[in-house]
Amino acid sequence: MELGQALGLTRTQAVQLIWYVWDRPVGKVHQEIGGTLVCLAGLCGMLEIDMQNMGELELRRCWDNADKIREKNAGKPKWENPL
């Protein structure tokens, strides 16, 4: 959702996409993870962004800010883990 927002997706478009996805059959977790990675790699290629480098930079940022991130996550909505 945050990536879509950063790319300029409107709230209305995001809601339409949610309805579209939830109206389709449920996928298999491993296949959806793979599909997400393929889509992300394609997007990064189109935008000429080094996906691996961005992942490493973000992981480093997360480790450097772990306490702040934990505090922020504590205020996020909670839902039951389906796994």
N, C-alpha and C positions, 0 to 999 in steps of 0.2 A: 504494500500500500504506500509506504513512504517513498519507494523508488518511483512508483507511478506519479505520486504528487510532485516529486522533484523533476520529473520529465514533463510536467504540465497537464497531467490528467486531472480533469475537473471532478468534483464530488459527484456530480450527476453521472458522469461517465463511469466512475468507480462503482457506484451503486448499480448501474446497468450491467456492468461486468460481473458483479457479484450474483445478480439474478440469473444471468446467462450461465455461469458456472454451476450454481446450485440447481438449475433446471436440468442438468445433464447427469448421466450415471456417475456414481462415485468411482474414482480411479483407485489404483493400487499405489500404496505409499511409495514403494521403491521406484515405480515407473514415473510418478509425479515428481519425485526428487530429481531423477534423471532428466525429465523434460524441462524442469525449472533451470537446471544447469545448462542445458542446450540453448534454451531461450536467452539466458543471461550471457552466455558466450557469444551468441549472435548479436545481441544488443551491444556488447562491449566492442565487438568487431566493427559494427556499423558506426559507433561513436569514436572509434580509434582509441579505446581505453584498454590498458593492460590489466585484465581481470585478476591475474595472480598477484601483481604488484598492489592493486587496490585492496585485495583481501589481506595481504600481509600488513599493509599500512593500517587497515582498520583493526586487525587483530592486535597490533602493537598499541594503538590508541585505546582499545578496550582494556588491555592489561594495565596501561598507565592510569586508567580512570576506573578501575574495577569497583572501588568503594562507591563512587558517585553513581555508577551504572546500577549497582545493587540497590541503592537508595531510590533511584528513579524507577526501577522495575517494581519495587515494593508498592508503588502507587498505581500501577497499571491494573486493568481489569483482570480478574482471575477466572479461569475456567478449568474444568476437569480434564486432565490429560487422558486422551483416548487410547494411549498405547499401554 
